[in-house]
Amino acid sequence: MQQERGVLYVVATPIGNLADISARAVQVLSEVDLIAAEDTRETLRLLNHLGVSARLLACHDHNETVATARLLSVLEGGRDVALVSDAGTPLISDPGYRLVAAARERGLKVVPVPGANAAICALSAAGLPSDRFLFLGFPPRTRSRRRAWLGEVVDEPGTLLLYESAKRVMETLQDLQAVMGDRRRLVMARELTKRFETFLVGCPSELVARLESDQEQRLGELVILVEGRRGDTDAGGSAEQERVLRILAEDLALSQAAALAARLTGAKKNRLYRLGLDLGLGAKGD
């Protein structure tokens, strides 16, 4: 008789307040044979809070290949495994993709146990449109790559969601202003579900000023939400129009750059001029 194989549970854990864990998650963590954790110390703290005793195995970015092979062997042997991250839902800017993909390829049963997620938690209380949104994860660490990365989504009409570390949040806000202009509404959610939970609302320059005057707002874990692109855009070619406008505005006044970009791309001069203002390109004689 063929041996029954184990189940891989993908378990969401609290993002801050330990009381937010679901009853189902507690039951699963209590019953599985092994828990694969991004940081076993953080998971042990949660398990001690719950009064749960379980075997732990580290599964993170630096050992995911080896850990995945071991966990697949455990599952093939008929034992159940729970996958958890430091906080929130695994795989959402956290390790675990390789394990889940490999389990699916082998026909193993993968069961989600839903719960907290910082991006969705922030979106639900931010007051920005939530009917369409794009999760971007963490930005690149260098300024040039970060600005290019933001440029790829400058025309996205849905709300943008990204994570950022406290030590790079100022640079990212400044890059948002440089790439998308200073008219978009931003929301920065900090320390979600914890005692010092904060939502700051404003344009990029306003949030930069707030963080400069209150350094405590740079502490903790951050979610940045960016209002999507508003207003009229010519059908197709908007990214190319913006690229041309940016190049011309490096050496010309915005009115001149908009006029020339209109001739080159066929877009309306007034629309390009407004676009330049939104992008903060109107510093040379305008």
N, C-alpha and C positions, 0 to 999 in steps of 0.2 A: 504494500500500500504506500502511495506517495506521501511523503511527509508534508504536513501543512506548513506553509511559509508564514513568516511574521508580517506585521503591519507597521508601516512607517507613519507616525503621527507628526504633523507639522503644527507645533503648538505655539500660539501667541501668548506672551507673558506681559505683565504690566510695563508701561513705559516710565512709570515714576511711583505712583501710589500702589503699594502691594495689594491693597484691598480691591483693586480693579480686576484681579484675575477671576476668570469664570469658574463656576462649579465643575463644569465639564473638564476644563483644563486641569484642575486639581485632581479629579478622578483619574484622568489619563496618566498624569505624572506619578500617581500613586501605584498604578497597576502595571506600567511597562517594565520590561526587564532591564533596559538601559536608556539613559538620557544622553544624547549628544548635544553638548553645550559649547557656544562660542567662547565663553569664559566660565570655567567651572567654579571659580570663586564667586562670581555674581549669582550663578544658578544655585550654588550651595546656600547662599544667603536667603534666596527665595524659598528653597526647600525647607530650610530650618524654620522660617517664618510659618510655613504651612504644616510643619510637623511631618514631613514626608522624608522617608529614607530610601535612597535609590543609588544605583551605580551610575557614575558619571564618566563620560569620555569626551575629551576636548576635540572640537571640530571647528577649525577656524581657517582663515586665508592661508596660513603658513603650513598647515598640515592636512589640508582638505583631501588631497589625493590619497594619502595613506589612510586617513580616517575613513574615507568613503569605502575603500576596499574592505576594511575591517567591519564596518557597519553593514555592508551588503552581506558579508559572511554570516553575521549575527542574524540578519533577517532571513536569509536562505535556510538557516538552521532552525527556524520556527519561533524565534523570539521577537517580541515587539520592541520597537525603538521610538522614542520621542525626540524630535529635533527642536531645539530652542535657541534663541539668540540672546544677547545681553539684555535686551528689552524690546518689546513689540513683536512684530510678525517676522519670522525668519524669511530670508531671501530678499526682503525689501531693504536694499543697501546693506545687507548682512550676508554672511556665508550660508551655504546650503544648497545652492543651485545644482552643483555637481551630484550631490547625493540624491536629490529628488529626481533629476533627469535620469541618472543611472538606475534608480529603482523603477521608474516608469519603463525604461527600455527592457528591463528584465521581467516585466509583467507583475511586479510586486504591488501590493495595495498601498496607496498613499492617501491618507485621510487628513484634511485640514481641520484644525480646532481653532476657530476664529477668536479674535479678541482685539486688543489695542494695537494701533498703528499711529505713529506720531504725525505723519503727513495727513492722514484722513481726520485725525483728531483736531489738528490745527485748522484744516479746511472747514470743518463743521462749525467752528466758532469764529472764523475770520471775517465774515461779512462780505466776502468776494464771491462772484458767481461760481456755482459748484455743478452746473449742468454739464460743463465740459472742462476738463483739467488735464494737465500733463505733468507727471512726476518725473523729475530729472535726476534725483539722487544727489550725490556730492559733486560740486564743480571741480574742474581741474585745479591744481595747486598753483600753477604759474599764471601770471597776468595775461600774457599773450594767448595762451591756450584757453584761459577762462573767457576772455573777450570773444574769441572765435566761437567758442561753445555757446555763449549767449547769443551771438549773432545768428546762429542757426535757428533759433526759436523766436527771433524778434517779431515775426509776423503771426505767431500763434495766437488765435483769438481766445483760447481757453486760459484759465488761470494756471500759472506755472507754480510748481511746488519744488523746492530744493532744500536739502540739508546743508548746514555749514557748521564748522567748528568755531568756537569762540575766538580763537587766535587769528582767524582769517575773515571774520565777518565784515570788518571795516573795509577791507580791500574788495570784497565781493559786492558790497553795497555801492562802492565808488565805481566799480566796473558796470554794474547795472545802470547807474546814471549815465556813464559814458556811452554805453551801447544802446540803451533804450530811451534815453532822455530822462527828464526830471518831472514828467507830468503823470506818470503812472502811479497808481496807489499800491503801496506795499504794506504787508502785514508781517511782522516778525514775532513768532511765538517762541517763548523761552520757558524752559523748566515745566513742560506740560504735565499736568496732574499732580505737581508737587506744591509745596508750601508757597514758593515764590513764583508761581506761574504768572507770566506777564504777556500781554498782547500789545505791541506797539504798532501804530498805524500812521502812515504818512508817505510822502514821496521820498526817493532815495536820499536827497540832501537833508531832509528833515530827520530821517532816521540816523544818518551819520552824525548830525549835530547832537541828537539825543544821546547817542552812545559816547560821544566825546565828553559830554557834560556829566554823564552817569556811567562810570565804568562797570558798575555792578550789572548793567544790562548786557555786558559782553560775556558774562559768566554762564556756564551751563550748556545744555544742548539746545540747538536752535533750528527752527523751521522757518524759512523765508517763503512767503507767498507773493506772487507778482501778478498784478492785474493784466489780463490778456490785451492784445492789440485792439483798439477801438477805432471807429471812424471808417471813412471810405478808403478803399484801396483799389487801384486799377486791377482788372482781372488779369492775373498772370504777370510775371515779370517784376513784381514788387521788390523781391530780393535784389534783382539786378539794378533796379532804379535806385535803391538805397545804396548799393555798392558804388555806383557811379557818383551819386551825390556826395558820399563821404570822401571820395578821392578828390573831387573838385573843390570841396569845402576846405580842404587842407591848405589851399593857396588862394582861394577867392572868397569874397564876401558871400554870405548865404544867398542874397538876392541874385547875384551873378551866377553862383553855382547852380541854383535852382533853374535859372533861365537856360543855361547851357545843358544841364542834365535833361531838361524837357525836350530840347532839340535832339539830343542824342537818343533818348529812350521813347519819345512819343507821349510821355506822361504830361499831365497838366502842371504848369509852373506853380500855380497857387498850392496845389496839393503837395508838391515837392518842397515848397517853402515851409508849409506847416509841418511836414515830416522832419525837415531840418531843425525846426524849433523843438519838436518833440525829442529829437536826438541830441539836443544841446549843441548844435553846430553853428549857432548864430552869433559867434563872438567876434567875427572880423568885419567891423563896419556896419553891422545890422543892429 
